[in-house]
Amino acid sequence: MSGPRLSALVVVHNEEAQLASCLERLGFADEIVVVLDRCTDRSKEIAARYAQKLIEGAWENEGARRNGGIEACAGDWILEVDADERVPPRLAEEIRQAITDAAPGYFLIPYDNHIGERLVRYGWGGSWGVSATARLFSPGAKRWGNQRVHPKLVLRGTRRWLKTPMIHYVDRNISDMIHRLDRYSTARARDLRESGEIGSFGRNLRRMVWRFCKCYIARKGYREGGYGFLIALFAGLYPMLSYLKARLEDE
């Protein structure tokens, strides 16, 4: 392909059920790089059909494995995609057009988030899903932090927006949402213990109420019915459960 080279980066841990559907949408990139983190299923076999680079290893933190993948990309621009995300053709075209003459920096991509087959547009936030995030960037413009869940981002350069949404299959059903809350809060509790800044019950109680109200009211989660209520509920519970696990449970 002419113009700037584009690398597509996918970081996975045991994603055999949906990895092929993700990777087959990335053929518009000049190279596909897949990072395999302690995979014990068929993820490597599937990735080998599509990727030009496979990187295997074991990383404790999400940020470290993502940064390793970024460093392995040879492109002038990098598109970071998760296994539960899909790049529709219109977004692929927009990405190619956007990077043609773009100055170094990053693009925010909007998200269409699904729970099962249901498109849920409203209510996301408070560490519980995103409506847009920086997934297209030039080398050096993005670096992940060391937190186990929701690592902080350091972004540099010009900030711009794309218009076409990424398709994101967040959870299959309500049980998946509950399991994700358990995983995230356990990982966050480990970060809190290691930092020595666990906080107080009162502060996290206030955060729980504030996050629920922000997702359900300010971000219009009420427009999604029961799903909007659940998103707001889990967004509120996340800091409180993380605090209680850090305070009451051992490592």
N, C-alpha and C positions, 0 to 999 in steps of 0.2 A: 504494500500500500504506500502511496505517496504521502508527503507531509510528515508531521511529527510522529515518532513511533509511540505506540500506546501499549502499555503492559496492563493486563488484567490480573489482579491478585486475589486468590481465594484461600482463606485459612480455615482448616477443618479439623474436627475431632469426631470420628465415627459418624459420617454423614452419608452412608451408602444409599439411604432411601431417597435422597433428593439431590445428590451431588451432580448426577448426569444432567438433570433438568436445568441446573444452574449453569454448568460449563458449556452446554450446547448452545447457549445464548451469547457466548462470548467470542464467537468466531470472527467478529469484526475487529478484534484486537490483534496487534502484531505478535504478541506473545502472551501465553497464559502461564502464570506461576502459581503452583499449589503448594501450600505448606501443610504437611500432615503431622499433627501433634498427637503422638501416642495412639495412632489408629490401630484397632484390632479387628476391624471389619473389612469390607471390600473397597474402602475408599481409595486406597492406592491403585488398585486394579482399574477402577473407574477413571481416576484422575489421569492415568497414563494414556488413556485413549485421546485426551484433549490437550494436555499440558505440554509445553516445551521444557519446563523446569519443574522438578519435584524436589521438595526439601523435607526431609524427615527429621524429627527430633522430639524432645520432651521439654516443655517449658512450663514453669509453675504459673507464670502470669500471662494474661492475655496480651498485655502491651508488648512484652518481650518477643513473643512469637510473631506478632503483627509487624513490629519494627524489623525483625529478621527477614520477613517476607518483602517488605518495602526495599530493604537494602539489596535484595537479590534481583529486583526488577531492573531491566536495562533500558526501559522506555524513557522518552522525554516527558511523558505523562503517565500517571498510574491511576487505574480505576480499581478501587477496593470493593469487593462484592462478597457477601456471606452466602453460605450454601442455601439458606432459606430465602434468598432474594433472586429475582429474575429481572434481566434487562430487556425491556420490550424493544422491538425494532425502531420505533420512533425515538426512544432515548438513545439508542446506539447511533442513529444518524445525528442527533443533536450533539452528542459527545464529540464525534468526529469533526463536526463543523466548528464547535466551540474551541477546540485546541489548535485549530489551523494557524491562527495568528495570535494566540493568547500569550500575554506576558506571564512569567512565573507566578504561581500562587495556587489558589484552590477554588473549586466550584462546589456550592451546596446543591445537593440533589433532593427534591421533595420525595416523600414516600406515600404510597398507597398501602396501608397496613391491613392485612386480612387475619381474621380468626376463623379457621376452617375456610369455607368458601365465602364468608361474609366480609365485605369491605367495610371497615370501621374507620371513618375519617376523623372523628372528633374525640377529644379527651386525652390524647396521648401526652405524656410528659411526666415530670417528677420522678425521673429514673425508671419510668415504665413506658418504654417505647418512644420513638421520635417521629416528628413530622417532617424533618429535613436534617441532613447531616453532610459533612464534608467528605465525599468519597472520591472525587476526581481532583488530583493535585499533581504538581510538578515535584521532582525529587528535592528534598530539603524543606518542603513547605508544610509537612505534617509529621508529627512524631507523637507516639502514644506514651502515656505514663505507665507506672508500675503497679497500679491498683489491680486487684484480682477481678473486680467487676466494675463496669463503667469506667475504664481508665480515662484519666484526664487527657485532653488533647492540647498540644502546642501547635498553633497554626501561624504560618508566616506568608507574606506576600499579598497580592491583590485578591480580594474576596469578591466572588461573583455567584450568580444563581443560574441553574438550568430550570427549564419549565416542565419537562416531561417527568412524571414520577417513576421511581423504582418500585417494582412490585415486591412486597415483603409479606411472606407467610409467617406471621409472628408465632402463633400457636395453633395447634390442631383443634383444640376444644378447651373447655373450662378446666378440665383436669390438668392439661398442659400448662395453663396459666398458674395453677396452684403449685405445680412442681417447679416451675421457673421461679416463683416467689421464694420457695424453700431454698433452691440452689443459690440464688442471688444473695439472699439474706445471710446464708452460711458463709459465702465468700466475703461479703462485706464485714461480717463479724470478725473474721480473721484479720482483715485490714485494720479494723478498729483496735483490736487487741495489740497488734504490733505497733501501732502508732502511739498507744498509751493515751489516746484521747477518745475514750468511749462516750463521754458526755453524760447527761443526766436524764432521768425519767421524764421530768417536767419539760425539758427542751424537746425531747423526741415526741412527747404527747402533743405539744404545740405544732410540731412539724407534721405529725400525722393528720391533724385536723386541717392545717393550712394546705397540705398537698391534696387532700381529698377535695376540698372546696375549689382549689385552683383547677384541678382536672375536670371536676364534674360541672362547675359553674362557669369559671372564666374561659376554660377551653371547650366548653359546650358539650361535655360528655353526656349530659342529659338527653341530647338529641339522638343518642345511640341506644336508648332504652337500657335493658339489663346489661349489655356489654359495656356501655359507658359507665354504669354504676360499678361494675367489677373492676374496670381499669382504674377508676378513682379510688376504690377501696384498696386495691393492691398497691397503688402508688403511695397511699397513706400508710399502709401497714409495713412497707419495706423498711423505712428507717427505724420504726419501733421494734420490729422483729430482729433487725440487725443489732440494735442496742441490747435487747434482752438476751440474745444468743451470746453476744460478747461478754455480757455481765454474768450470766448464769451458767453457761456451759464451758467445759474445758475445750482445749484445742482439738 
